[in-house]
């Protein structure tokens, strides 16, 4: 499998920004599950994507986080 096709998960904020990324590899299954669960608790929407998608779109500037940081 080419690197671009490696499965990954992103966590998207309600403003649409990508705030979390992890690859979905069997050897990290337990850690990935824990990290994804934490993101869900934090209110992020989890989406399955590929590493190629992440490279193309990257992490976004989160308007929500800026509001909290500057409040």
PyMOL Python script that loads the backbone (N, CA, C, O; Angstrom):
from pymol import cmd

cmd.read_pdbstr("""\
ATOM      1  N   UNK A   1       0.850  -1.178   0.000  1.00  0.00           N
ATOM      2  CA  UNK A   1       0.000   0.000   0.000  1.00  0.00           C
ATOM      3  C   UNK A   1       0.897   1.242   0.000  1.00  0.00           C
ATOM      4  O   UNK A   1       1.816   1.348   0.812  1.00  0.00           O
ATOM      5  N   UNK A   2       0.631   2.163  -0.898  1.00  0.00           N
ATOM      6  CA  UNK A   2       1.389   3.415  -0.958  1.00  0.00           C
ATOM      7  C   UNK A   2       1.053   4.275   0.252  1.00  0.00           C
ATOM      8  O   UNK A   2      -0.055   4.210   0.786  1.00  0.00           O
ATOM      9  N   UNK A   3       2.017   5.077   0.675  1.00  0.00           N
ATOM     10  CA  UNK A   3       1.811   5.938   1.840  1.00  0.00           C
ATOM     11  C   UNK A   3       0.547   6.777   1.736  1.00  0.00           C
ATOM     12  O   UNK A   3      -0.155   6.959   2.730  1.00  0.00           O
ATOM     13  N   UNK A   4       0.251   7.286   0.558  1.00  0.00           N
ATOM     14  CA  UNK A   4      -0.925   8.137   0.366  1.00  0.00           C
ATOM     15  C   UNK A   4      -2.226   7.401   0.663  1.00  0.00           C
ATOM     16  O   UNK A   4      -3.235   8.030   0.982  1.00  0.00           O
ATOM     17  N   UNK A   5      -2.212   6.073   0.561  1.00  0.00           N
ATOM     18  CA  UNK A   5      -3.418   5.271   0.742  1.00  0.00           C
ATOM     19  C   UNK A   5      -3.574   4.712   2.156  1.00  0.00           C
ATOM     20  O   UNK A   5      -4.566   4.044   2.446  1.00  0.00           O
ATOM     21  N   UNK A   6      -2.618   4.972   3.031  1.00  0.00           N
ATOM     22  CA  UNK A   6      -2.701   4.473   4.408  1.00  0.00           C
ATOM     23  C   UNK A   6      -3.930   5.082   5.071  1.00  0.00           C
ATOM     24  O   UNK A   6      -4.125   6.296   5.007  1.00  0.00           O
ATOM     25  N   UNK A   7      -4.760   4.260   5.707  1.00  0.00           N
ATOM     26  CA  UNK A   7      -5.949   4.795   6.367  1.00  0.00           C
ATOM     27  C   UNK A   7      -5.579   5.657   7.576  1.00  0.00           C
ATOM     28  O   UNK A   7      -4.592   5.411   8.268  1.00  0.00           O
ATOM     29  N   UNK A   8      -6.401   6.660   7.795  1.00  0.00           N
ATOM     30  CA  UNK A   8      -6.194   7.575   8.909  1.00  0.00           C
ATOM     31  C   UNK A   8      -7.554   8.040   9.418  1.00  0.00           C
ATOM     32  O   UNK A   8      -8.584   7.811   8.784  1.00  0.00           O
ATOM     33  N   UNK A   9      -7.535   8.688  10.558  1.00  0.00           N
ATOM     34  CA  UNK A   9      -8.730   9.335  11.102  1.00  0.00           C
ATOM     35  C   UNK A   9      -8.400  10.788  11.352  1.00  0.00           C
ATOM     36  O   UNK A   9      -7.291  11.125  11.768  1.00  0.00           O
ATOM     37  N   UNK A  10      -9.377  11.653  11.093  1.00  0.00           N
ATOM     38  CA  UNK A  10      -9.245  13.049  11.478  1.00  0.00           C
ATOM     39  C   UNK A  10     -10.349  13.382  12.464  1.00  0.00           C
ATOM     40  O   UNK A  10     -11.412  12.762  12.465  1.00  0.00           O
ATOM     41  N   UNK A  11     -10.080  14.365  13.298  1.00  0.00           N
ATOM     42  CA  UNK A  11     -11.082  14.914  14.203  1.00  0.00           C
ATOM     43  C   UNK A  11     -11.361  16.337  13.765  1.00  0.00           C
ATOM     44  O   UNK A  11     -10.475  17.191  13.772  1.00  0.00           O
ATOM     45  N   UNK A  12     -12.601  16.580  13.387  1.00  0.00           N
ATOM     46  CA  UNK A  12     -12.981  17.891  12.851  1.00  0.00           C
ATOM     47  C   UNK A  12     -13.806  18.645  13.894  1.00  0.00           C
ATOM     48  O   UNK A  12     -14.744  18.103  14.479  1.00  0.00           O
ATOM     49  N   UNK A  13     -13.438  19.894  14.109  1.00  0.00           N
ATOM     50  CA  UNK A  13     -14.147  20.765  15.040  1.00  0.00           C
ATOM     51  C   UNK A  13     -15.478  21.196  14.428  1.00  0.00           C
ATOM     52  O   UNK A  13     -15.690  21.035  13.226  1.00  0.00           O
ATOM     53  N   UNK A  14     -16.365  21.734  15.240  1.00  0.00           N
ATOM     54  CA  UNK A  14     -17.659  22.194  14.730  1.00  0.00           C
ATOM     55  C   UNK A  14     -17.512  23.328  13.722  1.00  0.00           C
ATOM     56  O   UNK A  14     -18.421  23.560  12.924  1.00  0.00           O
ATOM     57  N   UNK A  15     -16.373  24.047  13.742  1.00  0.00           N
ATOM     58  CA  UNK A  15     -16.140  25.113  12.765  1.00  0.00           C
ATOM     59  C   UNK A  15     -15.608  24.554  11.447  1.00  0.00           C
ATOM     60  O   UNK A  15     -15.488  25.290  10.467  1.00  0.00           O
ATOM     61  N   UNK A  16     -15.285  23.245  11.416  1.00  0.00           N
ATOM     62  CA  UNK A  16     -14.809  22.599  10.196  1.00  0.00           C
ATOM     63  C   UNK A  16     -13.310  22.363  10.152  1.00  0.00           C
ATOM     64  O   UNK A  16     -12.828  21.643   9.278  1.00  0.00           O
ATOM     65  N   UNK A  17     -12.568  22.953  11.071  1.00  0.00           N
ATOM     66  CA  UNK A  17     -11.110  22.797  11.087  1.00  0.00           C
ATOM     67  C   UNK A  17     -10.721  21.385  11.525  1.00  0.00           C
ATOM     68  O   UNK A  17     -11.353  20.805  12.408  1.00  0.00           O
ATOM     69  N   UNK A  18      -9.691  20.846  10.908  1.00  0.00           N
ATOM     70  CA  UNK A  18      -9.139  19.561  11.322  1.00  0.00           C
ATOM     71  C   UNK A  18      -8.200  19.830  12.490  1.00  0.00           C
ATOM     72  O   UNK A  18      -7.216  20.557  12.352  1.00  0.00           O
ATOM     73  N   UNK A  19      -8.513  19.234  13.651  1.00  0.00           N
ATOM     74  CA  UNK A  19      -7.707  19.468  14.854  1.00  0.00           C
ATOM     75  C   UNK A  19      -6.987  18.226  15.344  1.00  0.00           C
ATOM     76  O   UNK A  19      -6.179  18.311  16.269  1.00  0.00           O
ATOM     77  N   UNK A  20      -7.265  17.060  14.739  1.00  0.00           N
ATOM     78  CA  UNK A  20      -6.664  15.803  15.183  1.00  0.00           C
ATOM     79  C   UNK A  20      -6.444  14.913  13.980  1.00  0.00           C
ATOM     80  O   UNK A  20      -7.285  14.841  13.084  1.00  0.00           O
ATOM     81  N   UNK A  21      -5.300  14.230  13.963  1.00  0.00           N
ATOM     82  CA  UNK A  21      -4.988  13.270  12.898  1.00  0.00           C
ATOM     83  C   UNK A  21      -4.257  12.083  13.517  1.00  0.00           C
ATOM     84  O   UNK A  21      -3.381  12.261  14.363  1.00  0.00           O
ATOM     85  N   UNK A  22      -4.617  10.877  13.096  1.00  0.00           N
ATOM     86  CA  UNK A  22      -3.867   9.683  13.472  1.00  0.00           C
ATOM     87  C   UNK A  22      -3.959   8.666  12.345  1.00  0.00           C
ATOM     88  O   UNK A  22      -4.981   8.569  11.666  1.00  0.00           O
ATOM     89  N   UNK A  23      -2.894   7.914  12.152  1.00  0.00           N
ATOM     90  CA  UNK A  23      -2.946   6.840  11.164  1.00  0.00           C
ATOM     91  C   UNK A  23      -3.631   5.635  11.797  1.00  0.00           C
ATOM     92  O   UNK A  23      -3.609   5.462  13.016  1.00  0.00           O
ATOM     93  N   UNK A  24      -4.233   4.816  10.964  1.00  0.00           N
ATOM     94  CA  UNK A  24      -4.964   3.638  11.435  1.00  0.00           C
ATOM     95  C   UNK A  24      -4.183   2.387  11.034  1.00  0.00           C
ATOM     96  O   UNK A  24      -4.479   1.750  10.023  1.00  0.00           O
ATOM     97  N   UNK A  25      -3.186   2.053  11.844  1.00  0.00           N
ATOM     98  CA  UNK A  25      -2.359   0.880  11.594  1.00  0.00           C
ATOM     99  C   UNK A  25      -2.608  -0.165  12.679  1.00  0.00           C
ATOM    100  O   UNK A  25      -2.780   0.186  13.847  1.00  0.00           O
ATOM    101  N   UNK A  26      -2.628  -1.443  12.307  1.00  0.00           N
ATOM    102  CA  UNK A  26      -2.948  -2.501  13.269  1.00  0.00           C
ATOM    103  C   UNK A  26      -2.080  -2.484  14.527  1.00  0.00           C
ATOM    104  O   UNK A  26      -2.578  -2.750  15.621  1.00  0.00           O
ATOM    105  N   UNK A  27      -0.806  -2.177  14.390  1.00  0.00           N
ATOM    106  CA  UNK A  27       0.075  -2.215  15.561  1.00  0.00           C
ATOM    107  C   UNK A  27      -0.218  -1.101  16.575  1.00  0.00           C
ATOM    108  O   UNK A  27       0.261  -1.155  17.707  1.00  0.00           O
ATOM    109  N   UNK A  28      -1.001  -0.097  16.174  1.00  0.00           N
ATOM    110  CA  UNK A  28      -1.369   0.992  17.085  1.00  0.00           C
ATOM    111  C   UNK A  28      -2.860   0.999  17.402  1.00  0.00           C
ATOM    112  O   UNK A  28      -3.393   2.012  17.856  1.00  0.00           O
ATOM    113  N   UNK A  29      -3.528  -0.113  17.170  1.00  0.00           N
ATOM    114  CA  UNK A  29      -4.984  -0.205  17.311  1.00  0.00           C
ATOM    115  C   UNK A  29      -5.490   0.323  18.652  1.00  0.00           C
ATOM    116  O   UNK A  29      -6.418   1.131  18.681  1.00  0.00           O
ATOM    117  N   UNK A  30      -4.900  -0.117  19.756  1.00  0.00           N
ATOM    118  CA  UNK A  30      -5.391   0.297  21.074  1.00  0.00           C
ATOM    119  C   UNK A  30      -5.176   1.785  21.313  1.00  0.00           C
ATOM    120  O   UNK A  30      -6.063   2.470  21.822  1.00  0.00           O
ATOM    121  N   UNK A  31      -4.014   2.280  20.949  1.00  0.00           N
ATOM    122  CA  UNK A  31      -3.722   3.712  21.120  1.00  0.00           C
ATOM    123  C   UNK A  31      -4.647   4.552  20.250  1.00  0.00           C
ATOM    124  O   UNK A  31      -5.150   5.584  20.693  1.00  0.00           O
ATOM    125  N   UNK A  32      -4.872   4.116  19.018  1.00  0.00           N
ATOM    126  CA  UNK A  32      -5.765   4.838  18.111  1.00  0.00           C
ATOM    127  C   UNK A  32      -7.166   4.898  18.694  1.00  0.00           C
ATOM    128  O   UNK A  32      -7.803   5.950  18.665  1.00  0.00           O
ATOM    129  N   UNK A  33      -7.651   3.787  19.220  1.00  0.00           N
ATOM    130  CA  UNK A  33      -8.992   3.746  19.815  1.00  0.00           C
ATOM    131  C   UNK A  33      -9.097   4.713  20.997  1.00  0.00           C
ATOM    132  O   UNK A  33     -10.090   5.428  21.132  1.00  0.00           O
ATOM    133  N   UNK A  34      -8.077   4.730  21.846  1.00  0.00           N
ATOM    134  CA  UNK A  34      -8.082   5.645  22.996  1.00  0.00           C
ATOM    135  C   UNK A  34      -8.076   7.101  22.536  1.00  0.00           C
ATOM    136  O   UNK A  34      -8.821   7.924  23.068  1.00  0.00           O
ATOM    137  N   UNK A  35      -7.243   7.418  21.552  1.00  0.00           N
ATOM    138  CA  UNK A  35      -7.148   8.793  21.057  1.00  0.00           C
ATOM    139  C   UNK A  35      -8.450   9.242  20.390  1.00  0.00           C
ATOM    140  O   UNK A  35      -8.902  10.367  20.603  1.00  0.00           O
ATOM    141  N   UNK A  36      -9.046   8.368  19.590  1.00  0.00           N
ATOM    142  CA  UNK A  36     -10.303   8.698  18.930  1.00  0.00           C
ATOM    143  C   UNK A  36     -11.412   8.893  19.967  1.00  0.00           C
ATOM    144  O   UNK A  36     -12.216   9.818  19.846  1.00  0.00           O
ATOM    145  N   UNK A  37     -11.458   8.039  20.970  1.00  0.00           N
ATOM    146  CA  UNK A  37     -12.472   8.178  22.030  1.00  0.00           C
ATOM    147  C   UNK A  37     -12.324   9.517  22.752  1.00  0.00           C
ATOM    148  O   UNK A  37     -13.320  10.165  23.073  1.00  0.00           O
ATOM    149  N   UNK A  38     -11.093   9.927  23.005  1.00  0.00           N
ATOM    150  CA  UNK A  38     -10.854  11.214  23.668  1.00  0.00           C
ATOM    151  C   UNK A  38     -11.341  12.368  22.791  1.00  0.00           C
ATOM    152  O   UNK A  38     -11.930  13.326  23.293  1.00  0.00           O
ATOM    153  N   UNK A  39     -11.100  12.279  21.509  1.00  0.00           N
ATOM    154  CA  UNK A  39     -11.565  13.321  20.590  1.00  0.00           C
ATOM    155  C   UNK A  39     -13.085  13.414  20.574  1.00  0.00           C
ATOM    156  O   UNK A  39     -13.645  14.509  20.540  1.00  0.00           O
ATOM    157  N   UNK A  40     -13.745  12.272  20.599  1.00  0.00           N
ATOM    158  CA  UNK A  40     -15.211  12.258  20.639  1.00  0.00           C
ATOM    159  C   UNK A  40     -15.699  12.928  21.920  1.00  0.00           C
ATOM    160  O   UNK A  40     -16.638  13.723  21.892  1.00  0.00           O
ATOM    161  N   UNK A  41     -15.061  12.606  23.038  1.00  0.00           N
ATOM    162  CA  UNK A  41     -15.433  13.249  24.311  1.00  0.00           C
ATOM    163  C   UNK A  41     -15.223  14.760  24.254  1.00  0.00           C
ATOM    164  O   UNK A  41     -15.959  15.520  24.882  1.00  0.00           O
ATOM    165  N   UNK A  42     -14.216  15.189  23.498  1.00  0.00           N
ATOM    166  CA  UNK A  42     -13.923  16.615  23.362  1.00  0.00           C
ATOM    167  C   UNK A  42     -14.831  17.305  22.344  1.00  0.00           C
ATOM    168  O   UNK A  42     -14.725  18.514  22.136  1.00  0.00           O
ATOM    169  N   UNK A  43     -15.720  16.543  21.713  1.00  0.00           N
ATOM    170  CA  UNK A  43     -16.694  17.123  20.798  1.00  0.00           C
ATOM    171  C   UNK A  43     -16.277  17.174  19.341  1.00  0.00           C
ATOM    172  O   UNK A  43     -16.945  17.821  18.534  1.00  0.00           O
ATOM    173  N   UNK A  44     -15.188  16.507  18.986  1.00  0.00           N
ATOM    174  CA  UNK A  44     -14.769  16.490  17.587  1.00  0.00           C
ATOM    175  C   UNK A  44     -15.527  15.421  16.819  1.00  0.00           C
ATOM    176  O   UNK A  44     -15.876  14.376  17.369  1.00  0.00           O
ATOM    177  N   UNK A  45     -15.778  15.688  15.545  1.00  0.00           N
ATOM    178  CA  UNK A  45     -16.411  14.713  14.658  1.00  0.00           C
ATOM    179  C   UNK A  45     -15.297  13.907  14.008  1.00  0.00           C
ATOM    180  O   UNK A  45     -14.408  14.480  13.378  1.00  0.00           O
ATOM    181  N   UNK A  46     -15.330  12.590  14.151  1.00  0.00           N
ATOM    182  CA  UNK A  46     -14.297  11.711  13.612  1.00  0.00           C
ATOM    183  C   UNK A  46     -14.679  11.277  12.204  1.00  0.00           C
ATOM    184  O   UNK A  46     -15.818  10.888  11.946  1.00  0.00           O
ATOM    185  N   UNK A  47     -13.703  11.350  11.291  1.00  0.00           N
ATOM    186  CA  UNK A  47     -13.924  10.946   9.905  1.00  0.00           C
ATOM    187  C   UNK A  47     -12.780  10.033   9.455  1.00  0.00           C
ATOM    188  O   UNK A  47     -11.614  10.347   9.693  1.00  0.00           O
ATOM    189  N   UNK A  48     -13.096   8.921   8.814  1.00  0.00           N
ATOM    190  CA  UNK A  48     -12.037   8.087   8.229  1.00  0.00           C
ATOM    191  C   UNK A  48     -11.597   8.708   6.905  1.00  0.00           C
ATOM    192  O   UNK A  48     -12.425   9.053   6.061  1.00  0.00           O
ATOM    193  N   UNK A  49     -10.293   8.843   6.739  1.00  0.00           N
ATOM    194  CA  UNK A  49      -9.717   9.406   5.514  1.00  0.00           C
ATOM    195  C   UNK A  49      -8.451   8.621   5.183  1.00  0.00           C
ATOM    196  O   UNK A  49      -8.224   7.548   5.743  1.00  0.00           O
ATOM    197  N   UNK A  50      -7.639   9.138   4.292  1.00  0.00           N
ATOM    198  CA  UNK A  50      -6.324   8.547   3.993  1.00  0.00           C
ATOM    199  C   UNK A  50      -5.236   9.566   4.341  1.00  0.00           C
ATOM    200  O   UNK A  50      -5.508  10.752   4.530  1.00  0.00           O
ATOM    201  N   UNK A  51      -4.018   9.078   4.420  1.00  0.00           N
ATOM    202  CA  UNK A  51      -2.882   9.969   4.655  1.00  0.00           C
ATOM    203  C   UNK A  51      -2.796  11.005   3.529  1.00  0.00           C
ATOM    204  O   UNK A  51      -2.453  12.162   3.772  1.00  0.00           O
ATOM    205  N   UNK A  52      -3.102  10.591   2.320  1.00  0.00           N
ATOM    206  CA  UNK A  52      -3.101  11.521   1.197  1.00  0.00           C
ATOM    207  C   UNK A  52      -4.072  12.678   1.405  1.00  0.00           C
ATOM    208  O   UNK A  52      -3.753  13.823   1.084  1.00  0.00           O
ATOM    209  N   UNK A  53      -5.242  12.388   1.936  1.00  0.00           N
ATOM    210  CA  UNK A  53      -6.229  13.431   2.233  1.00  0.00           C
ATOM    211  C   UNK A  53      -5.665  14.417   3.246  1.00  0.00           C
ATOM    212  O   UNK A  53      -5.801  15.630   3.087  1.00  0.00           O
ATOM    213  N   UNK A  54      -5.033  13.887   4.286  1.00  0.00           N
ATOM    214  CA  UNK A  54      -4.457  14.741   5.328  1.00  0.00           C
ATOM    215  C   UNK A  54      -3.351  15.618   4.745  1.00  0.00           C
ATOM    216  O   UNK A  54      -3.274  16.809   5.049  1.00  0.00           O
ATOM    217  N   UNK A  55      -2.511  15.042   3.923  1.00  0.00           N
ATOM    218  CA  UNK A  55      -1.432  15.826   3.308  1.00  0.00           C
ATOM    219  C   UNK A  55      -1.987  16.941   2.429  1.00  0.00           C
ATOM    220  O   UNK A  55      -1.427  18.036   2.378  1.00  0.00           O
ATOM    221  N   UNK A  56      -3.071  16.664   1.748  1.00  0.00           N
ATOM    222  CA  UNK A  56      -3.665  17.657   0.860  1.00  0.00           C
ATOM    223  C   UNK A  56      -4.348  18.781   1.632  1.00  0.00           C
ATOM    224  O   UNK A  56      -4.236  19.950   1.263  1.00  0.00           O
ATOM    225  N   UNK A  57      -5.059  18.425   2.712  1.00  0.00           N
ATOM    226  CA  UNK A  57      -5.881  19.406   3.425  1.00  0.00           C
ATOM    227  C   UNK A  57      -5.214  19.965   4.683  1.00  0.00           C
ATOM    228  O   UNK A  57      -5.500  21.097   5.073  1.00  0.00           O
ATOM    229  N   UNK A  58      -4.349  19.210   5.310  1.00  0.00           N
ATOM    230  CA  UNK A  58      -3.639  19.672   6.500  1.00  0.00           C
ATOM    231  C   UNK A  58      -4.535  20.036   7.664  1.00  0.00           C
ATOM    232  O   UNK A  58      -5.760  19.955   7.580  1.00  0.00           O
ATOM    233  N   UNK A  59      -3.900  20.438   8.752  1.00  0.00           N
ATOM    234  CA  UNK A  59      -4.636  20.901   9.922  1.00  0.00           C
ATOM    235  C   UNK A  59      -5.133  22.312   9.647  1.00  0.00           C
ATOM    236  O   UNK A  59      -4.449  23.114   9.010  1.00  0.00           O
ATOM    237  N   UNK A  60      -6.333  22.602  10.137  1.00  0.00           N
ATOM    238  CA  UNK A  60      -6.911  23.917   9.889  1.00  0.00           C
ATOM    239  C   UNK A  60      -6.770  24.855  11.070  1.00  0.00           C
ATOM    240  O   UNK A  60      -6.505  24.438  12.198  1.00  0.00           O
ATOM    241  N   UNK A  61      -6.956  26.132  10.781  1.00  0.00           N
ATOM    242  CA  UNK A  61      -7.020  27.123  11.851  1.00  0.00           C
ATOM    243  C   UNK A  61      -8.411  27.053  12.440  1.00  0.00           C
ATOM    244  O   UNK A  61      -9.405  27.259  11.744  1.00  0.00           O
ATOM    245  N   UNK A  62      -8.476  26.766  13.714  1.00  0.00           N
ATOM    246  CA  UNK A  62      -9.755  26.569  14.384  1.00  0.00           C
ATOM    247  C   UNK A  62     -10.264  27.886  14.960  1.00  0.00           C
ATOM    248  O   UNK A  62      -9.673  28.438  15.888  1.00  0.00           O
ATOM    249  N   UNK A  63     -11.361  28.379  14.404  1.00  0.00           N
ATOM    250  CA  UNK A  63     -11.957  29.610  14.896  1.00  0.00           C
ATOM    251  C   UNK A  63     -12.486  29.434  16.323  1.00  0.00           C
ATOM    252  O   UNK A  63     -12.434  30.369  17.122  1.00  0.00           O
ATOM    253  N   UNK A  64     -12.985  28.266  16.640  1.00  0.00           N
ATOM    254  CA  UNK A  64     -13.509  28.001  17.982  1.00  0.00           C
ATOM    255  C   UNK A  64     -12.400  28.072  19.029  1.00  0.00           C
ATOM    256  O   UNK A  64     -12.578  28.667  20.092  1.00  0.00           O
ATOM    257  N   UNK A  65     -11.272  27.471  18.726  1.00  0.00           N
ATOM    258  CA  UNK A  65     -10.149  27.460  19.658  1.00  0.00           C
ATOM    259  C   UNK A  65      -9.638  28.880  19.888  1.00  0.00           C
ATOM    260  O   UNK A  65      -9.285  29.235  21.012  1.00  0.00           O
ATOM    261  N   UNK A  66      -9.596  29.695  18.835  1.00  0.00           N
ATOM    262  CA  UNK A  66      -9.163  31.081  18.981  1.00  0.00           C
ATOM    263  C   UNK A  66     -10.099  31.848  19.897  1.00  0.00           C
ATOM    264  O   UNK A  66      -9.651  32.658  20.709  1.00  0.00           O
ATOM    265  N   UNK A  67     -11.410  31.597  19.772  1.00  0.00           N
ATOM    266  CA  UNK A  67     -12.376  32.262  20.640  1.00  0.00           C
ATOM    267  C   UNK A  67     -12.116  31.909  22.091  1.00  0.00           C
ATOM    268  O   UNK A  67     -12.152  32.782  22.958  1.00  0.00           O
ATOM    269  N   UNK A  68     -11.856  30.642  22.362  1.00  0.00           N
ATOM    270  CA  UNK A  68     -11.592  30.195  23.725  1.00  0.00           C
ATOM    271  C   UNK A  68     -10.267  30.764  24.222  1.00  0.00           C
ATOM    272  O   UNK A  68     -10.182  31.213  25.365  1.00  0.00           O
ATOM    273  N   UNK A  69      -9.236  30.751  23.385  1.00  0.00           N
ATOM    274  CA  UNK A  69      -7.916  31.242  23.784  1.00  0.00           C
ATOM    275  C   UNK A  69      -7.937  32.733  24.096  1.00  0.00           C
ATOM    276  O   UNK A  69      -7.176  33.192  24.948  1.00  0.00           O
ATOM    277  N   UNK A  70      -8.784  33.486  23.433  1.00  0.00           N
ATOM    278  CA  UNK A  70      -8.773  34.938  23.595  1.00  0.00           C
ATOM    279  C   UNK A  70      -9.917  35.440  24.452  1.00  0.00           C
ATOM    280  O   UNK A  70     -10.132  36.648  24.553  1.00  0.00           O
ATOM    281  N   UNK A  71     -10.647  34.540  25.064  1.00  0.00           N
ATOM    282  CA  UNK A  71     -11.795  34.969  25.890  1.00  0.00           C
ATOM    283  C   UNK A  71     -11.321  35.514  27.223  1.00  0.00           C
ATOM    284  O   UNK A  71     -12.138  35.922  28.049  1.00  0.00           O
TER     285      UNK A  71
END
""", "prot")
cmd.dss("prot")
cmd.show_as("cartoon", "prot")
cmd.util.cbc("prot")
cmd.orient("prot")
